[in-house]
Amino acid sequence: MLDDAVQAVLTAYPRIHAAFRRRLIRDGAGGKRLSDHLARILEHLDPDTAITVGELATRLRVSPATASLQLDHLARMRLIIRERDTVDARRVLIRLTDGGVRARQLRSLFDPDRVREALARLEPQEQETVVAGLLLLARGAGGLGEDSGESRKTSRTTRRAVKR
């Protein structure tokens, strides 16, 4: 059953990518130039659900200090806001601003208008099913990073052994 699901995703994704990919890439919102690296960071953030610097660093596979430096750039561009956690003041929460949402949309791999058009062709119940399925797949993909967990453990162990 799992192999059938894998095959279905591998078959569907190229069609989805070809249909939804942007035909024209624009620079950042409001004339601000936004590097691809900073744009990728925006993809991990949300305007409604805040995450901590540590959570973002884990997603990006960098140190919290490195993530903070990148967040400084985004804050100066007014694309994110930082807030102290009301429960634990040691934690800083990050959220996208309206400008950050616009910048993320402009730099998105997929064209929102093309996605909207495709979804409009479906019945409301089908739209909900598509969204729920994609959110579940994204949740399953969370934390995978570039390598599988096993190869990541092996490469770290190998690097340590080589250094000794």
CORTAVEN-V528386 format. One record per helix or strand of 3 or more residues. SS is the DSSP state (a for helix, b for strand). FROM is the first residue (numbers start at 0). LEN is the number of residues. If there is no record, write none. Layout:
ss->(SS | SS)
from->(FROM | FROM)
len->(LEN | LEN)
This chain:
ss->(a | a | a | a | a | b | b | a | a | a | a)
from->(1 | 28 | 35 | 52 | 63 | 79 | 91 | 97 | 111 | 123 | 148)
len->(19 | 3 | 7 | 8 | 13 | 5 | 5 | 10 | 9 | 18 | 15)
